[in-house]
Amino acid sequence: MAKKFDEYHFLIFLLTELEEGKYNNFHFNEQFLEKLQKNYKNLTKEELEKIVLKSEAHEWIKIQGVGRDCPYKITERGKGVAVSKRKEFDISFGKKLNKFIGDYKNIFYVIGFIVTMILAYIKIKGQS
């Protein structure tokens, strides 16, 4: 099953390219699409264009010049989002579960209390 590709994966990919020593200028053409399709097989050119437009609207990437063939570059804002999302995606299942329980611990307290009350009621009712 191929991985789902969205704008966050796109930013992480650009940041990884930048960290590997590549220049911060990207042409979103057929070669770029082929590079992405190595990891994300179902990615089409139309999907890539939508992701590029969305990233440009959020100011995560911007065009470097005024010409049609000018390259794009990832902005500082885009780098920050990519770093944040990469950390979020790299968290293991156990840590995600622990964070979820921590965020909703009051709900788990209430559920635990209700279950305890039901079990106590059943035990008391069973003795009489």
OpenMM code with the backbone's topology and positions (N, CA, C; nanometers):
from openmm import Vec3, app, unit

residues = "MET ALA LYS LYS PHE ASP GLU TYR HIS PHE LEU ILE PHE LEU LEU THR GLU LEU GLU GLU GLY LYS TYR ASN ASN PHE HIS PHE ASN GLU GLN PHE LEU GLU LYS LEU GLN LYS ASN TYR LYS ASN LEU THR LYS GLU GLU LEU GLU LYS ILE VAL LEU LYS SER GLU ALA HIS GLU TRP ILE LYS ILE GLN GLY VAL GLY ARG ASP CYS PRO TYR LYS ILE THR GLU ARG GLY LYS GLY VAL ALA VAL SER LYS ARG LYS GLU PHE ASP ILE SER PHE GLY LYS LYS LEU ASN LYS PHE ILE GLY ASP TYR LYS ASN ILE PHE TYR VAL ILE GLY PHE ILE VAL THR MET ILE LEU ALA TYR ILE LYS ILE LYS GLY GLN SER".split()
positions = [
    Vec3(0.0836, -0.1171, 0.0000),
    Vec3(0.0000, 0.0000, 0.0000),
    Vec3(0.0889, 0.1246, 0.0000),
    Vec3(0.0626, 0.2150, -0.0895),
    Vec3(0.1426, 0.3363, -0.1008),
    Vec3(0.1065, 0.4348, 0.0097),
    Vec3(0.2053, 0.5118, 0.0481),
    Vec3(0.1831, 0.6130, 0.1507),
    Vec3(0.1004, 0.7269, 0.0935),
    Vec3(0.0169, 0.7875, 0.1770),
    Vec3(-0.0618, 0.9040, 0.1372),
    Vec3(0.0302, 1.0250, 0.1348),
    Vec3(0.0213, 1.1033, 0.0308),
    Vec3(0.1058, 1.2214, 0.0155),
    Vec3(0.0203, 1.3458, 0.0288),
    Vec3(0.0580, 1.4345, 0.1208),
    Vec3(-0.0134, 1.5598, 0.1369),
    Vec3(0.0877, 1.6735, 0.1463),
    Vec3(0.0378, 1.7934, 0.1764),
    Vec3(0.1264, 1.9098, 0.1782),
    Vec3(0.2328, 1.9008, 0.2867),
    Vec3(0.2055, 1.8299, 0.3952),
    Vec3(0.3056, 1.8175, 0.5009),
    Vec3(0.4195, 1.7242, 0.4582),
    Vec3(0.3849, 1.6157, 0.3907),
    Vec3(0.4882, 1.5273, 0.3376),
    Vec3(0.5712, 1.6013, 0.2323),
    Vec3(0.5049, 1.6863, 0.1564),
    Vec3(0.5719, 1.7672, 0.0543),
    Vec3(0.6752, 1.8585, 0.1207),
    Vec3(0.6373, 1.9274, 0.2273),
    Vec3(0.7300, 2.0165, 0.2978),
    Vec3(0.8451, 1.9384, 0.3607),
    Vec3(0.8139, 1.8244, 0.4178),
    Vec3(0.9189, 1.7411, 0.4780),
    Vec3(1.0171, 1.6956, 0.3705),
    Vec3(0.9650, 1.6605, 0.2521),
    Vec3(1.0510, 1.6206, 0.1416),
    Vec3(1.1431, 1.7359, 0.1005),
    Vec3(1.0880, 1.8567, 0.0875),
    Vec3(1.1692, 1.9736, 0.0507),
    Vec3(1.2755, 2.0018, 0.1563),
    Vec3(1.2379, 1.9928, 0.2834),
    Vec3(1.3334, 2.0171, 0.3919),
    Vec3(1.4440, 1.9125, 0.3912),
    Vec3(1.4081, 1.7882, 0.3669),
    Vec3(1.5078, 1.6812, 0.3605),
    Vec3(1.6054, 1.7054, 0.2465),
    Vec3(1.5536, 1.7472, 0.1323),
    Vec3(1.6403, 1.7798, 0.0184),
    Vec3(1.7370, 1.8912, 0.0566),
    Vec3(1.6865, 1.9912, 0.1250),
    Vec3(1.7687, 2.1050, 0.1663),
    Vec3(1.8755, 2.0606, 0.2666),
    Vec3(1.8373, 1.9738, 0.3598),
    Vec3(1.9316, 1.9262, 0.4617),
    Vec3(2.0395, 1.8359, 0.4024),
    Vec3(2.0082, 1.7735, 0.2905),
    Vec3(2.1069, 1.6871, 0.2257),
    Vec3(2.2062, 1.7666, 0.1421),
    Vec3(2.1976, 1.8989, 0.1484),
    Vec3(2.2949, 1.9823, 0.0790),
    Vec3(2.2496, 2.0307, -0.0565),
    Vec3(2.1284, 2.0026, -0.0933),
    Vec3(2.0781, 2.0509, -0.2212),
    Vec3(2.0435, 2.1982, -0.2069),
    Vec3(2.0405, 2.2683, -0.3167),
    Vec3(2.0075, 2.4110, -0.3135),
    Vec3(1.8608, 2.4316, -0.2809),
    Vec3(1.8296, 2.5468, -0.2274),
    Vec3(1.6917, 2.5793, -0.1921),
    Vec3(1.6215, 2.6428, -0.3117),
    Vec3(1.6227, 2.5727, -0.4238),
    Vec3(1.5421, 2.6155, -0.5376),
    Vec3(1.4882, 2.4904, -0.6067),
    Vec3(1.3586, 2.4892, -0.6236),
    Vec3(1.2904, 2.3709, -0.6717),
    Vec3(1.2060, 2.4059, -0.7928),
    Vec3(1.2186, 2.3246, -0.8946),
    Vec3(1.1318, 2.3336, -1.0120),
    Vec3(1.0359, 2.2153, -1.0024),
    Vec3(0.9071, 2.2415, -0.9975),
    Vec3(0.8083, 2.1351, -0.9839),
    Vec3(0.7685, 2.0875, -1.1231),
    Vec3(0.8560, 2.0066, -1.1799),
    Vec3(0.8375, 1.9570, -1.3160),
    Vec3(0.8321, 1.8040, -1.3145),
    Vec3(0.8462, 1.7440, -1.4305),
    Vec3(0.8384, 1.5975, -1.4429),
    Vec3(0.9482, 1.5269, -1.3637),
    Vec3(1.0700, 1.5823, -1.3627),
    Vec3(1.1797, 1.5203, -1.2872),
    Vec3(1.1494, 1.5203, -1.1383),
    Vec3(1.0974, 1.6312, -1.0893),
    Vec3(1.0615, 1.6403, -0.9478),
    Vec3(0.9518, 1.5404, -0.9149),
    Vec3(0.8522, 1.5292, -1.0023),
    Vec3(0.7425, 1.4341, -0.9822),
    Vec3(0.7947, 1.2906, -0.9801),
    Vec3(0.8886, 1.2584, -1.0683),
    Vec3(0.9462, 1.1234, -1.0713),
    Vec3(1.0202, 1.0923, -0.9411),
    Vec3(1.0905, 1.1928, -0.8852),
    Vec3(1.1582, 1.1737, -0.7568),
    Vec3(1.0571, 1.1410, -0.6474),
    Vec3(0.9458, 1.2140, -0.6474),
    Vec3(0.8430, 1.1901, -0.5469),
    Vec3(0.7755, 1.0558, -0.5665),
    Vec3(0.7572, 1.0146, -0.6898),
    Vec3(0.6872, 0.8895, -0.7179),
    Vec3(0.7675, 0.7668, -0.6772),
    Vec3(0.8952, 0.7830, -0.6453),
    Vec3(0.9735, 0.6705, -0.5928),
    Vec3(0.9184, 0.6261, -0.4582),
    Vec3(0.8748, 0.7225, -0.3752),
    Vec3(0.8192, 0.6916, -0.2432),
    Vec3(0.6681, 0.6906, -0.2418),
    Vec3(0.6069, 0.7728, -0.3241),
    Vec3(0.4612, 0.7886, -0.3253),
    Vec3(0.4116, 0.7543, -0.4650),
    Vec3(0.3870, 0.6279, -0.4904),
    Vec3(0.3594, 0.5759, -0.6238),
    Vec3(0.2339, 0.6347, -0.6886),
    Vec3(0.1301, 0.6627, -0.6125),
    Vec3(0.0030, 0.7057, -0.6707),
    Vec3(-0.0062, 0.8560, -0.6933),
    Vec3(0.1004, 0.9296, -0.6749),
    Vec3(0.0984, 1.0747, -0.6894),
    Vec3(0.0906, 1.1133, -0.8371),
    Vec3(-0.0054, 1.1977, -0.8693),
    Vec3(-0.0204, 1.2453, -1.0073),
    Vec3(0.0265, 1.3899, -1.0165),
    Vec3(0.0426, 1.4355, -1.1388),
    Vec3(0.0863, 1.5733, -1.1616),
    Vec3(-0.0183, 1.6721, -1.1094),
    Vec3(-0.1452, 1.6403, -1.1268),
    Vec3(-0.2523, 1.7287, -1.0796),
    Vec3(-0.2499, 1.7418, -0.9273),
    Vec3(-0.2282, 1.6293, -0.8581),
    Vec3(-0.2201, 1.6334, -0.7114),
    Vec3(-0.1015, 1.7172, -0.6665),
    Vec3(0.0122, 1.7021, -0.7349),
    Vec3(0.1305, 1.7811, -0.7014),
    Vec3(0.1028, 1.9290, -0.7226),
    Vec3(0.0348, 1.9642, -0.8305),
    Vec3(0.0026, 2.1048, -0.8580),
    Vec3(-0.0878, 2.1625, -0.7488),
    Vec3(-0.1854, 2.0837, -0.7027),
    Vec3(-0.2732, 2.1293, -0.5942),
    Vec3(-0.1937, 2.1524, -0.4658),
    Vec3(-0.1016, 2.0607, -0.4360),
    Vec3(-0.0198, 2.0718, -0.3154),
    Vec3(0.0709, 2.1942, -0.3235),
    Vec3(0.1279, 2.2183, -0.4412),
    Vec3(0.2143, 2.3351, -0.4602),
    Vec3(0.1329, 2.4633, -0.4401),
    Vec3(0.0133, 2.4694, -0.4987),
    Vec3(-0.0719, 2.5884, -0.4825),
    Vec3(-0.1120, 2.6098, -0.3362),
    Vec3(-0.1461, 2.5015, -0.2674),
    Vec3(-0.1837, 2.5116, -0.1266),
    Vec3(-0.0656, 2.5589, -0.0423),
    Vec3(0.0520, 2.5045, -0.0697),
    Vec3(0.1718, 2.5439, 0.0046),
    Vec3(0.2085, 2.6893, -0.0236),
    Vec3(0.1869, 2.7312, -0.1462),
    Vec3(0.2143, 2.8707, -0.1823),
    Vec3(0.1144, 2.9645, -0.1134),
    Vec3(-0.0105, 2.9219, -0.1043),
    Vec3(-0.1129, 3.0037, -0.0379),
    Vec3(-0.0836, 3.0195, 0.1109),
    Vec3(-0.0280, 2.9178, 0.1731),
    Vec3(0.0065, 2.9243, 0.3154),
    Vec3(0.1416, 2.9924, 0.3389),
    Vec3(0.2048, 3.0335, 0.2287),
    Vec3(0.3369, 3.0968, 0.2332),
    Vec3(0.4442, 3.0043, 0.2892),
    Vec3(0.4321, 2.8748, 0.2594),
    Vec3(0.5344, 2.7785, 0.2983),
    Vec3(0.6431, 2.7713, 0.1929),
    Vec3(0.6055, 2.8019, 0.0700),
    Vec3(0.7009, 2.8127, -0.0392),
    Vec3(0.6694, 2.9422, -0.1120),
    Vec3(0.7702, 2.9949, -0.1826),
    Vec3(0.7438, 3.1138, -0.2639),
    Vec3(0.8336, 3.1102, -0.3857),
    Vec3(0.7872, 3.1768, -0.4892),
    Vec3(0.8632, 3.1828, -0.6132),
    Vec3(0.9724, 3.2875, -0.5970),
    Vec3(1.0902, 3.2600, -0.6515),
    Vec3(1.2043, 3.3480, -0.6285),
    Vec3(1.2092, 3.4683, -0.7217),
    Vec3(1.1417, 3.4608, -0.8329),
    Vec3(1.1475, 3.5723, -0.9274),
    Vec3(1.0107, 3.6046, -0.9811),
    Vec3(1.0076, 3.6769, -1.0937),
    Vec3(0.8802, 3.7137, -1.1544),
    Vec3(0.8544, 3.6375, -1.2830),
    Vec3(0.9500, 3.5643, -1.3333),
    Vec3(0.9333, 3.4898, -1.4569),
    Vec3(0.8572, 3.3608, -1.4366),
    Vec3(0.8124, 3.3042, -1.5462),
    Vec3(0.7342, 3.1807, -1.5392),
    Vec3(0.8189, 3.0609, -1.4981),
    Vec3(0.9443, 3.0601, -1.5382),
    Vec3(1.0303, 2.9451, -1.5101),
    Vec3(1.1211, 2.9655, -1.3897),
    Vec3(1.0900, 3.0626, -1.3064),
    Vec3(1.1711, 3.0850, -1.1867),
    Vec3(1.1456, 2.9727, -1.0860),
    Vec3(1.2501, 2.9328, -1.0140),
    Vec3(1.2314, 2.8255, -0.9153),
    Vec3(1.1616, 2.8740, -0.7896),
    Vec3(1.1053, 2.7791, -0.7177),
    Vec3(1.0453, 2.8054, -0.5876),
    Vec3(1.1489, 2.7803, -0.4802),
    Vec3(1.1257, 2.8364, -0.3621),
    Vec3(1.2102, 2.8038, -0.2478),
    Vec3(1.1225, 2.7899, -0.1249),
    Vec3(1.1689, 2.7082, -0.0320),
    Vec3(1.0944, 2.6880, 0.0915),
    Vec3(1.1248, 2.8065, 0.1839),
    Vec3(1.0222, 2.8624, 0.2462),
    Vec3(1.0383, 2.9785, 0.3339),
    Vec3(1.0717, 2.9329, 0.4756),
    Vec3(1.1068, 3.0272, 0.5602),
    Vec3(1.1345, 2.9951, 0.7006),
    Vec3(1.0093, 2.9386, 0.7678),
    Vec3(0.8952, 2.9940, 0.7318),
    Vec3(0.7684, 2.9441, 0.7856),
    Vec3(0.7468, 2.7984, 0.7428),
    Vec3(0.7761, 2.7694, 0.6173),
    Vec3(0.7632, 2.6329, 0.5669),
    Vec3(0.8585, 2.5368, 0.6352),
    Vec3(0.9802, 2.5843, 0.6629),
    Vec3(1.0775, 2.5005, 0.7337),
    Vec3(1.0278, 2.4668, 0.8738),
    Vec3(0.9708, 2.5669, 0.9403),
    Vec3(0.9189, 2.5445, 1.0753),
    Vec3(0.8062, 2.4429, 1.0769),
    Vec3(0.7148, 2.4541, 0.9811),
    Vec3(0.6040, 2.3590, 0.9721),
    Vec3(0.6571, 2.2194, 0.9420),
    Vec3(0.7549, 2.2099, 0.8521),
    Vec3(0.8118, 2.0797, 0.8157),
    Vec3(0.8796, 2.0130, 0.9350),
    Vec3(0.9566, 2.0895, 1.0112),
    Vec3(1.0243, 2.0340, 1.1293),
    Vec3(0.9205, 1.9863, 1.2306),
    Vec3(0.8187, 2.0669, 1.2535),
    Vec3(0.7135, 2.0313, 1.3490),
    Vec3(0.6397, 1.9049, 1.3071),
    Vec3(0.6007, 1.8979, 1.1818),
    Vec3(0.5263, 1.7811, 1.1332),
    Vec3(0.6145, 1.6569, 1.1290),
    Vec3(0.7422, 1.6743, 1.0979),
    Vec3(0.8321, 1.5586, 1.0949),
    Vec3(0.8435, 1.4983, 1.2337),
    Vec3(0.8522, 1.5831, 1.3372),
    Vec3(0.8569, 1.5330, 1.4746),
    Vec3(0.7274, 1.4601, 1.5080),
    Vec3(0.6159, 1.5168, 1.4653),
    Vec3(0.4850, 1.4571, 1.4937),
    Vec3(0.4702, 1.3221, 1.4236),
    Vec3(0.5171, 1.3113, 1.2987),
    Vec3(0.5048, 1.1870, 1.2239),
    Vec3(0.5992, 1.0795, 1.2757),
    Vec3(0.7125, 1.1207, 1.3366),
    Vec3(0.8118, 1.0247, 1.3842),
    Vec3(0.7802, 0.9672, 1.5221),
    Vec3(0.6781, 1.0184, 1.5878),
    Vec3(0.6433, 0.9693, 1.7207),
    Vec3(0.5875, 0.8272, 1.7090),
    Vec3(0.6302, 0.7391, 1.7988),
    Vec3(0.5851, 0.6003, 1.7959),
    Vec3(0.4399, 0.5892, 1.8429),
    Vec3(0.3810, 0.4736, 1.8184),
    Vec3(0.2411, 0.4505, 1.8573),
    Vec3(0.2221, 0.4629, 2.0076),
    Vec3(0.3166, 0.4117, 2.0848),
    Vec3(0.3068, 0.4180, 2.2310),
    Vec3(0.3037, 0.5620, 2.2811),
    Vec3(0.3889, 0.6461, 2.2230),
    Vec3(0.3916, 0.7865, 2.2641),
    Vec3(0.2643, 0.8588, 2.2216),
    Vec3(0.2127, 0.8261, 2.1037),
    Vec3(0.0873, 0.8880, 2.0590),
    Vec3(-0.0277, 0.8477, 2.1504),
    Vec3(-0.0311, 0.7183, 2.1901),
    Vec3(-0.1354, 0.6708, 2.2808),
    Vec3(-0.1233, 0.7386, 2.4167),
    Vec3(-0.0013, 0.7501, 2.4666),
    Vec3(0.0218, 0.8157, 2.5947),
    Vec3(-0.0222, 0.9621, 2.5896),
    Vec3(0.0073, 1.0310, 2.4812),
    Vec3(-0.0342, 1.1709, 2.4651),
    Vec3(-0.1863, 1.1813, 2.4591),
    Vec3(-0.2496, 1.0882, 2.3868),
    Vec3(-0.3957, 1.0884, 2.3758),
    Vec3(-0.4603, 1.0697, 2.5129),
    Vec3(-0.4109, 0.9733, 2.5884),
    Vec3(-0.4655, 0.9477, 2.7228),
    Vec3(-0.4408, 1.0683, 2.8128),
    Vec3(-0.3234, 1.1285, 2.8030),
    Vec3(-0.2939, 1.2475, 2.8828),
    Vec3(-0.3856, 1.3639, 2.8484),
    Vec3(-0.4169, 1.3795, 2.7203),
    Vec3(-0.5048, 1.4885, 2.6776),
    Vec3(-0.6483, 1.4688, 2.7242),
    Vec3(-0.6910, 1.3430, 2.7320),
    Vec3(-0.8303, 1.3130, 2.7657),
    Vec3(-0.8422, 1.2328, 2.8950),
    Vec3(-0.7518, 1.2571, 2.9902),
    Vec3(-0.7502, 1.1780, 3.1126),
    Vec3(-0.8773, 1.1943, 3.1950),
    Vec3(-0.9382, 1.3113, 3.1924),
    Vec3(-1.0611, 1.3311, 3.2702),
    Vec3(-1.1741, 1.2418, 3.2196),
    Vec3(-1.1798, 1.2233, 3.0901),
    Vec3(-1.2810, 1.1330, 3.0341),
    Vec3(-1.2545, 0.9903, 3.0806),
    Vec3(-1.1267, 0.9512, 3.0826),
    Vec3(-1.0932, 0.8167, 3.1293),
    Vec3(-1.1235, 0.8000, 3.2783),
    Vec3(-1.1068, 0.9058, 3.3571),
    Vec3(-1.1442, 0.8997, 3.4989),
    Vec3(-1.2933, 0.8751, 3.5141),
    Vec3(-1.3738, 0.9463, 3.4380),
    Vec3(-1.5194, 0.9308, 3.4452),
    Vec3(-1.5598, 0.7903, 3.4013),
    Vec3(-1.5025, 0.7419, 3.2920),
    Vec3(-1.5332, 0.6063, 3.2445),
    Vec3(-1.4931, 0.5031, 3.3496),
    Vec3(-1.3756, 0.5193, 3.4087),
    Vec3(-1.3301, 0.4282, 3.5132),
    Vec3(-1.4219, 0.4301, 3.6345),
    Vec3(-1.4670, 0.5486, 3.6728),
    Vec3(-1.5588, 0.5613, 3.7861),
    Vec3(-1.6908, 0.4903, 3.7561),
    Vec3(-1.7449, 0.5100, 3.6362),
    Vec3(-1.8713, 0.4465, 3.5981),
    Vec3(-1.8571, 0.2942, 3.5971),
    Vec3(-1.7484, 0.2443, 3.5405),
    Vec3(-1.7252, 0.0997, 3.5368),
    Vec3(-1.7127, 0.0450, 3.6786),
    Vec3(-1.6424, 0.1156, 3.7660),
    Vec3(-1.6283, 0.0732, 3.9050),
    Vec3(-1.7636, 0.0683, 3.9752),
    Vec3(-1.8460, 0.1688, 3.9531),
    Vec3(-1.9795, 0.1730, 4.0143),
    Vec3(-2.0664, 0.0573, 3.9629),
    Vec3(-2.0598, 0.0281, 3.8354),
    Vec3(-2.1380, -0.0833, 3.7781),
    Vec3(-2.0920, -0.2151, 3.8374),
    Vec3(-1.9611, -0.2356, 3.8457),
    Vec3(-1.9084, -0.3600, 3.9027),
    Vec3(-1.9446, -0.3728, 4.0506),
    Vec3(-1.9389, -0.2626, 4.1243),
    Vec3(-1.9780, -0.2660, 4.2658),
    Vec3(-2.1261, -0.2988, 4.2792),
    Vec3(-2.2096, -0.2414, 4.1954),
    Vec3(-2.3536, -0.2685, 4.1979),
    Vec3(-2.3816, -0.4159, 4.1675),
    Vec3(-2.3132, -0.4695, 4.0682),
    Vec3(-2.3325, -0.6108, 4.0319),
    Vec3(-2.2881, -0.7002, 4.1470),
    Vec3(-2.1762, -0.6677, 4.2107),
    Vec3(-2.1260, -0.7494, 4.3219),
    Vec3(-2.2217, -0.7423, 4.4407),
    Vec3(-2.2724, -0.6249, 4.4727),
    Vec3(-2.3670, -0.6098, 4.5843),
    Vec3(-2.4975, -0.6815, 4.5523),
    Vec3(-2.5456, -0.6662, 4.4327),
    Vec3(-2.6725, -0.7293, 4.3913),
    Vec3(-2.6568, -0.8821, 4.3894),
    Vec3(-2.5388, -0.9297, 4.3540),
    Vec3(-2.5142, -1.0743, 4.3500),
    Vec3(-2.5091, -1.1369, 4.4884),
    Vec3(-2.4730, -1.0640, 4.5908),
    Vec3(-2.4650, -1.1165, 4.7278),
    Vec3(-2.6003, -1.1202, 4.7952),
    Vec3(-2.6965, -1.0429, 4.7498),
    Vec3(-2.8253, -1.0429, 4.8167),
    Vec3(-2.9261, -1.1349, 4.7549),
] * unit.nanometer
topology = app.Topology()
chain = topology.addChain("A")
for resn in residues:
    res = topology.addResidue(resn, chain)
    for name in ("N", "CA", "C"):
        topology.addAtom(name, app.Element.getBySymbol(name[0]), res)
